[in-house]
Amino acid sequence: MPTESHQRAAEFHELAAHAHRVAAAHHDKGDHLTGHEHSKQALEHSAKAHQASQEALQKSVIFTEAKGKKN
């Protein structure tokens, strides 16, 4: 179901945002090594979020097309 796909994408977006906030906090404190690790983690979550969003969109299109054929 498309809703589950969108929920999964939203969770990855939230993880990426959290990692970005943590990275920024570490950078502000001068802890650039830890900040870099969190930035790297944020990038990975962002990539997963993008992929999950693409999959959710694809499922939504398929779902919408199938629903349209029934009507």
KOLTI-146875 format. One record per residue: residue number from 1; x, y, z of N, C-alpha, C, O in turn. Coordinates in nm, 2 decimals. Example, Ala and Ser with C-alpha at 12.3 -4.5 7.8 and 13.67 -1.06 7.14 Angstrom:
BEGIN
resi=1; n.c1=1.32; n.c2=-0.57; n.c3=0.78; ca.c1=1.23; ca.c2=-0.45; ca.c3=0.78; c.c1=1.32; c.c2=-0.33; c.c3=0.78; o.c1=1.42; o.c2=-0.33; o.c3=0.85
resi=2; n.c1=1.28; n.c2=-0.22; n.c3=0.71; ca.c1=1.37; ca.c2=-0.11; ca.c3=0.71; c.c1=1.29; c.c2=0.00; c.c3=0.79; o.c1=1.34; o.c2=0.11; o.c3=0.80
This chain:
BEGIN
resi=1; n.c1=0.08; n.c2=-0.12; n.c3=0.00; ca.c1=0.00; ca.c2=0.00; ca.c3=0.00; c.c1=0.09; c.c2=0.13; c.c3=0.00; o.c1=0.19; o.c2=0.13; o.c3=0.07
resi=2; n.c1=0.05; n.c2=0.23; n.c3=-0.08; ca.c1=0.14; ca.c2=0.35; ca.c3=-0.09; c.c1=0.16; c.c2=0.42; c.c3=0.04; o.c1=0.27; o.c2=0.48; o.c3=0.06
resi=3; n.c1=0.07; n.c2=0.42; n.c3=0.14; ca.c1=0.08; ca.c2=0.49; ca.c3=0.26; c.c1=0.20; c.c2=0.44; c.c3=0.34; o.c1=0.28; o.c2=0.52; o.c3=0.40
resi=4; n.c1=0.23; n.c2=0.31; n.c3=0.34; ca.c1=0.34; ca.c2=0.25; ca.c3=0.41; c.c1=0.47; c.c2=0.30; c.c3=0.35; o.c1=0.57; o.c2=0.32; o.c3=0.42
resi=5; n.c1=0.48; n.c2=0.31; n.c3=0.22; ca.c1=0.60; ca.c2=0.35; ca.c3=0.15; c.c1=0.63; c.c2=0.50; c.c3=0.18; o.c1=0.74; o.c2=0.53; o.c3=0.21
resi=6; n.c1=0.52; n.c2=0.58; n.c3=0.19; ca.c1=0.54; ca.c2=0.72; ca.c3=0.23; c.c1=0.59; c.c2=0.73; c.c3=0.37; o.c1=0.67; o.c2=0.82; o.c3=0.40
resi=7; n.c1=0.53; n.c2=0.65; n.c3=0.46; ca.c1=0.57; ca.c2=0.65; ca.c3=0.60; c.c1=0.72; c.c2=0.61; c.c3=0.61; o.c1=0.79; o.c2=0.68; o.c3=0.69
resi=8; n.c1=0.76; n.c2=0.51; n.c3=0.54; ca.c1=0.90; ca.c2=0.47; ca.c3=0.54; c.c1=1.00; c.c2=0.59; c.c3=0.50; o.c1=1.10; o.c2=0.61; o.c3=0.56
resi=9; n.c1=0.96; n.c2=0.65; n.c3=0.39; ca.c1=1.03; ca.c2=0.76; ca.c3=0.34; c.c1=1.04; c.c2=0.88; c.c3=0.44; o.c1=1.15; o.c2=0.93; o.c3=0.46
resi=10; n.c1=0.93; n.c2=0.91; n.c3=0.50; ca.c1=0.93; ca.c2=1.01; ca.c3=0.61; c.c1=1.02; c.c2=0.98; c.c3=0.72; o.c1=1.08; o.c2=1.06; o.c3=0.78
resi=11; n.c1=1.02; n.c2=0.85; n.c3=0.76; ca.c1=1.11; ca.c2=0.81; ca.c3=0.87; c.c1=1.26; c.c2=0.83; c.c3=0.84; o.c1=1.34; o.c2=0.88; o.c3=0.92
resi=12; n.c1=1.30; n.c2=0.80; n.c3=0.71; ca.c1=1.43; ca.c2=0.83; ca.c3=0.67; c.c1=1.46; c.c2=0.98; c.c3=0.67; o.c1=1.57; o.c2=1.02; o.c3=0.70
resi=13; n.c1=1.37; n.c2=1.06; n.c3=0.62; ca.c1=1.39; ca.c2=1.20; ca.c3=0.62; c.c1=1.41; c.c2=1.25; c.c3=0.77; o.c1=1.49; o.c2=1.34; o.c3=0.79
resi=14; n.c1=1.33; n.c2=1.20; n.c3=0.86; ca.c1=1.35; ca.c2=1.24; ca.c3=1.00; c.c1=1.48; c.c2=1.20; c.c3=1.06; o.c1=1.54; o.c2=1.27; o.c3=1.13
resi=15; n.c1=1.53; n.c2=1.08; n.c3=1.02; ca.c1=1.66; ca.c2=1.03; ca.c3=1.07; c.c1=1.77; c.c2=1.12; c.c3=1.01; o.c1=1.86; o.c2=1.16; o.c3=1.08
resi=16; n.c1=1.76; n.c2=1.16; n.c3=0.88; ca.c1=1.85; ca.c2=1.25; ca.c3=0.82; c.c1=1.86; c.c2=1.39; c.c3=0.89; o.c1=1.96; o.c2=1.44; o.c3=0.92
resi=17; n.c1=1.74; n.c2=1.44; n.c3=0.92; ca.c1=1.73; ca.c2=1.57; ca.c3=0.98; c.c1=1.79; c.c2=1.57; c.c3=1.12; o.c1=1.86; o.c2=1.66; o.c3=1.16
resi=18; n.c1=1.76; n.c2=1.46; n.c3=1.19; ca.c1=1.82; ca.c2=1.45; ca.c3=1.33; c.c1=1.97; c.c2=1.44; c.c3=1.32; o.c1=2.04; o.c2=1.51; o.c3=1.40
resi=19; n.c1=2.03; n.c2=1.36; n.c3=1.23; ca.c1=2.17; ca.c2=1.35; ca.c3=1.21; c.c1=2.23; c.c2=1.48; c.c3=1.17; o.c1=2.34; o.c2=1.52; o.c3=1.22
resi=20; n.c1=2.16; n.c2=1.56; n.c3=1.09; ca.c1=2.21; ca.c2=1.69; ca.c3=1.05; c.c1=2.22; c.c2=1.79; c.c3=1.17; o.c1=2.32; o.c2=1.86; o.c3=1.19
resi=21; n.c1=2.11; n.c2=1.78; n.c3=1.26; ca.c1=2.11; ca.c2=1.86; ca.c3=1.38; c.c1=2.22; c.c2=1.83; c.c3=1.48; o.c1=2.29; o.c2=1.91; o.c3=1.53
resi=22; n.c1=2.25; n.c2=1.70; n.c3=1.49; ca.c1=2.35; ca.c2=1.65; ca.c3=1.58; c.c1=2.49; c.c2=1.69; c.c3=1.52; o.c1=2.58; o.c2=1.73; o.c3=1.60
resi=23; n.c1=2.51; n.c2=1.68; n.c3=1.39; ca.c1=2.63; ca.c2=1.72; ca.c3=1.33; c.c1=2.66; c.c2=1.86; c.c3=1.35; o.c1=2.77; o.c2=1.90; o.c3=1.39
resi=24; n.c1=2.56; n.c2=1.95; n.c3=1.33; ca.c1=2.57; ca.c2=2.09; ca.c3=1.35; c.c1=2.61; c.c2=2.12; c.c3=1.50; o.c1=2.69; o.c2=2.21; o.c3=1.52
resi=25; n.c1=2.55; n.c2=2.05; n.c3=1.59; ca.c1=2.58; ca.c2=2.08; ca.c3=1.73; c.c1=2.73; c.c2=2.04; c.c3=1.76; o.c1=2.80; o.c2=2.12; o.c3=1.83
resi=26; n.c1=2.78; n.c2=1.93; n.c3=1.71; ca.c1=2.92; ca.c2=1.89; ca.c3=1.73; c.c1=3.01; c.c2=1.99; c.c3=1.66; o.c1=3.12; o.c2=2.03; o.c3=1.72
resi=27; n.c1=2.97; n.c2=2.04; n.c3=1.54; ca.c1=3.06; ca.c2=2.14; ca.c3=1.47; c.c1=3.07; c.c2=2.27; c.c3=1.55; o.c1=3.17; o.c2=2.33; o.c3=1.56
resi=28; n.c1=2.95; n.c2=2.31; n.c3=1.61; ca.c1=2.95; ca.c2=2.43; ca.c3=1.69; c.c1=3.04; c.c2=2.42; c.c3=1.81; o.c1=3.09; o.c2=2.52; o.c3=1.86
resi=29; n.c1=3.05; n.c2=2.30; n.c3=1.86; ca.c1=3.13; ca.c2=2.28; ca.c3=1.98; c.c1=3.28; c.c2=2.26; c.c3=1.95; o.c1=3.36; o.c2=2.24; o.c3=2.03
resi=30; n.c1=3.31; n.c2=2.26; n.c3=1.82; ca.c1=3.45; ca.c2=2.24; ca.c3=1.77; c.c1=3.49; c.c2=2.09; c.c3=1.76; o.c1=3.60; o.c2=2.06; o.c3=1.73
resi=31; n.c1=3.39; n.c2=2.00; n.c3=1.78; ca.c1=3.42; ca.c2=1.86; ca.c3=1.77; c.c1=3.39; c.c2=1.82; c.c3=1.62; o.c1=3.29; o.c2=1.76; o.c3=1.59
resi=32; n.c1=3.49; n.c2=1.85; n.c3=1.53; ca.c1=3.46; ca.c2=1.84; ca.c3=1.39; c.c1=3.47; c.c2=1.69; c.c3=1.35; o.c1=3.40; o.c2=1.65; o.c3=1.25
resi=33; n.c1=3.55; n.c2=1.61; n.c3=1.42; ca.c1=3.55; ca.c2=1.47; ca.c3=1.38; c.c1=3.42; c.c2=1.40; c.c3=1.40; o.c1=3.37; o.c2=1.33; o.c3=1.32
resi=34; n.c1=3.36; n.c2=1.42; n.c3=1.52; ca.c1=3.23; ca.c2=1.36; ca.c3=1.55; c.c1=3.12; c.c2=1.43; c.c3=1.46; o.c1=3.03; o.c2=1.36; o.c3=1.41
resi=35; n.c1=3.13; n.c2=1.56; n.c3=1.43; ca.c1=3.04; ca.c2=1.63; ca.c3=1.34; c.c1=3.05; c.c2=1.57; c.c3=1.20; o.c1=2.95; o.c2=1.55; o.c3=1.14
resi=36; n.c1=3.17; n.c2=1.54; n.c3=1.16; ca.c1=3.19; ca.c2=1.48; ca.c3=1.03; c.c1=3.12; c.c2=1.34; c.c3=1.02; o.c1=3.05; o.c2=1.31; o.c3=0.92
resi=37; n.c1=3.13; n.c2=1.26; n.c3=1.12; ca.c1=3.07; ca.c2=1.13; ca.c3=1.12; c.c1=2.92; c.c2=1.14; c.c3=1.12; o.c1=2.85; o.c2=1.07; o.c3=1.04
resi=38; n.c1=2.86; n.c2=1.24; n.c3=1.19; ca.c1=2.72; ca.c2=1.26; ca.c3=1.19; c.c1=2.67; c.c2=1.31; c.c3=1.05; o.c1=2.57; o.c2=1.28; o.c3=1.00
resi=39; n.c1=2.76; n.c2=1.40; n.c3=0.99; ca.c1=2.72; ca.c2=1.45; ca.c3=0.86; c.c1=2.72; c.c2=1.33; c.c3=0.76; o.c1=2.64; o.c2=1.33; o.c3=0.67
resi=40; n.c1=2.82; n.c2=1.24; n.c3=0.77; ca.c1=2.82; ca.c2=1.13; ca.c3=0.68; c.c1=2.70; c.c2=1.04; c.c3=0.70; o.c1=2.64; o.c2=0.99; o.c3=0.60
resi=41; n.c1=2.66; n.c2=1.02; n.c3=0.83; ca.c1=2.54; ca.c2=0.94; ca.c3=0.86; c.c1=2.42; c.c2=1.01; c.c3=0.80; o.c1=2.33; o.c2=0.95; o.c3=0.75
resi=42; n.c1=2.41; n.c2=1.15; n.c3=0.81; ca.c1=2.30; ca.c2=1.22; ca.c3=0.76; c.c1=2.29; c.c2=1.20; c.c3=0.61; o.c1=2.18; o.c2=1.19; o.c3=0.55
resi=43; n.c1=2.40; n.c2=1.21; n.c3=0.54; ca.c1=2.41; ca.c2=1.19; ca.c3=0.39; c.c1=2.35; c.c2=1.05; c.c3=0.36; o.c1=2.27; o.c2=1.03; o.c3=0.26
resi=44; n.c1=2.39; n.c2=0.95; n.c3=0.43; ca.c1=2.34; ca.c2=0.81; ca.c3=0.41; c.c1=2.19; c.c2=0.80; c.c3=0.43; o.c1=2.12; o.c2=0.74; o.c3=0.35
resi=45; n.c1=2.14; n.c2=0.87; n.c3=0.54; ca.c1=1.99; ca.c2=0.87; ca.c3=0.56; c.c1=1.92; c.c2=0.95; c.c3=0.45; o.c1=1.81; o.c2=0.91; o.c3=0.41
resi=46; n.c1=1.98; n.c2=1.05; n.c3=0.41; ca.c1=1.92; ca.c2=1.14; ca.c3=0.30; c.c1=1.91; c.c2=1.05; c.c3=0.17; o.c1=1.81; o.c2=1.06; o.c3=0.10
resi=47; n.c1=2.01; n.c2=0.98; n.c3=0.14; ca.c1=2.01; ca.c2=0.90; ca.c3=0.02; c.c1=1.90; c.c2=0.79; c.c3=0.03; o.c1=1.83; o.c2=0.76; o.c3=-0.07
resi=48; n.c1=1.89; n.c2=0.73; n.c3=0.15; ca.c1=1.78; ca.c2=0.63; ca.c3=0.17; c.c1=1.64; c.c2=0.69; c.c3=0.16; o.c1=1.55; o.c2=0.64; o.c3=0.11
resi=49; n.c1=1.63; n.c2=0.81; n.c3=0.22; ca.c1=1.51; ca.c2=0.89; ca.c3=0.21; c.c1=1.47; c.c2=0.92; c.c3=0.07; o.c1=1.35; o.c2=0.90; o.c3=0.03
resi=50; n.c1=1.56; n.c2=0.96; n.c3=-0.01; ca.c1=1.54; ca.c2=0.99; ca.c3=-0.15; c.c1=1.49; c.c2=0.86; c.c3=-0.23; o.c1=1.39; o.c2=0.86; o.c3=-0.30
resi=51; n.c1=1.56; n.c2=0.75; n.c3=-0.20; ca.c1=1.53; ca.c2=0.63; ca.c3=-0.27; c.c1=1.39; c.c2=0.58; c.c3=-0.22; o.c1=1.30; o.c2=0.54; o.c3=-0.31
resi=52; n.c1=1.36; n.c2=0.59; n.c3=-0.09; ca.c1=1.23; ca.c2=0.55; ca.c3=-0.04; c.c1=1.12; c.c2=0.64; c.c3=-0.10; o.c1=1.01; o.c2=0.59; o.c3=-0.13
resi=53; n.c1=1.15; n.c2=0.77; n.c3=-0.11; ca.c1=1.05; ca.c2=0.86; ca.c3=-0.17; c.c1=1.02; c.c2=0.83; c.c3=-0.32; o.c1=0.90; o.c2=0.83; o.c3=-0.36
resi=54; n.c1=1.12; n.c2=0.79; n.c3=-0.39; ca.c1=1.11; ca.c2=0.75; ca.c3=-0.53; c.c1=1.02; c.c2=0.63; c.c3=-0.54; o.c1=0.93; o.c2=0.62; o.c3=-0.63
resi=55; n.c1=1.05; n.c2=0.53; n.c3=-0.45; ca.c1=0.97; ca.c2=0.41; ca.c3=-0.45; c.c1=0.82; c.c2=0.44; c.c3=-0.41; o.c1=0.73; o.c2=0.38; o.c3=-0.47
resi=56; n.c1=0.80; n.c2=0.53; n.c3=-0.31; ca.c1=0.67; ca.c2=0.56; ca.c3=-0.27; c.c1=0.59; c.c2=0.63; c.c3=-0.39; o.c1=0.47; o.c2=0.60; o.c3=-0.41
resi=57; n.c1=0.66; n.c2=0.71; n.c3=-0.46; ca.c1=0.60; ca.c2=0.78; ca.c3=-0.57; c.c1=0.56; c.c2=0.68; c.c3=-0.68; o.c1=0.45; o.c2=0.68; o.c3=-0.73
resi=58; n.c1=0.65; n.c2=0.59; n.c3=-0.71; ca.c1=0.62; ca.c2=0.48; ca.c3=-0.81; c.c1=0.50; c.c2=0.40; c.c3=-0.76; o.c1=0.41; o.c2=0.37; o.c3=-0.85
resi=59; n.c1=0.49; n.c2=0.36; n.c3=-0.64; ca.c1=0.38; ca.c2=0.28; ca.c3=-0.59; c.c1=0.25; c.c2=0.36; c.c3=-0.59; o.c1=0.14; o.c2=0.31; o.c3=-0.62
resi=60; n.c1=0.26; n.c2=0.49; n.c3=-0.56; ca.c1=0.14; ca.c2=0.58; ca.c3=-0.57; c.c1=0.09; c.c2=0.59; c.c3=-0.71; o.c1=-0.04; o.c2=0.58; o.c3=-0.73
resi=61; n.c1=0.18; n.c2=0.60; n.c3=-0.81; ca.c1=0.13; ca.c2=0.61; ca.c3=-0.95; c.c1=0.07; c.c2=0.48; c.c3=-0.99; o.c1=-0.04; o.c2=0.48; o.c3=-1.05
resi=62; n.c1=0.13; n.c2=0.37; n.c3=-0.96; ca.c1=0.07; ca.c2=0.24; ca.c3=-0.99; c.c1=-0.07; c.c2=0.22; c.c3=-0.93; o.c1=-0.16; o.c2=0.18; o.c3=-0.99
resi=63; n.c1=-0.07; n.c2=0.26; n.c3=-0.80; ca.c1=-0.20; ca.c2=0.25; ca.c3=-0.72; c.c1=-0.31; c.c2=0.33; c.c3=-0.78; o.c1=-0.42; o.c2=0.29; o.c3=-0.80
resi=64; n.c1=-0.27; n.c2=0.46; n.c3=-0.82; ca.c1=-0.37; ca.c2=0.55; ca.c3=-0.88; c.c1=-0.41; c.c2=0.50; c.c3=-1.01; o.c1=-0.53; o.c2=0.51; o.c3=-1.05
resi=65; n.c1=-0.32; n.c2=0.45; n.c3=-1.09; ca.c1=-0.36; ca.c2=0.40; ca.c3=-1.22; c.c1=-0.45; c.c2=0.28; c.c3=-1.21; o.c1=-0.55; o.c2=0.27; o.c3=-1.29
resi=66; n.c1=-0.42; n.c2=0.19; n.c3=-1.12; ca.c1=-0.51; ca.c2=0.07; ca.c3=-1.10; c.c1=-0.64; c.c2=0.12; c.c3=-1.05; o.c1=-0.75; o.c2=0.06; o.c3=-1.09
resi=67; n.c1=-0.65; n.c2=0.21; n.c3=-0.96; ca.c1=-0.78; ca.c2=0.26; ca.c3=-0.91; c.c1=-0.86; c.c2=0.33; c.c3=-1.02; o.c1=-0.98; o.c2=0.31; o.c3=-1.03
resi=68; n.c1=-0.79; n.c2=0.40; n.c3=-1.11; ca.c1=-0.86; ca.c2=0.47; ca.c3=-1.22; c.c1=-0.92; c.c2=0.37; c.c3=-1.32; o.c1=-1.02; o.c2=0.39; o.c3=-1.38
resi=69; n.c1=-0.85; n.c2=0.25; n.c3=-1.34; ca.c1=-0.90; ca.c2=0.15; ca.c3=-1.43; c.c1=-1.03; c.c2=0.08; c.c3=-1.38; o.c1=-1.11; o.c2=0.04; o.c3=-1.46
resi=70; n.c1=-1.04; n.c2=0.08; n.c3=-1.24; ca.c1=-1.16; ca.c2=0.02; ca.c3=-1.19; c.c1=-1.28; c.c2=0.10; c.c3=-1.20; o.c1=-1.39; o.c2=0.05; o.c3=-1.20
resi=71; n.c1=-1.26; n.c2=0.24; n.c3=-1.21; ca.c1=-1.38; ca.c2=0.33; ca.c3=-1.22; c.c1=-1.43; c.c2=0.34; c.c3=-1.36; o.c1=-1.52; o.c2=0.42; o.c3=-1.38
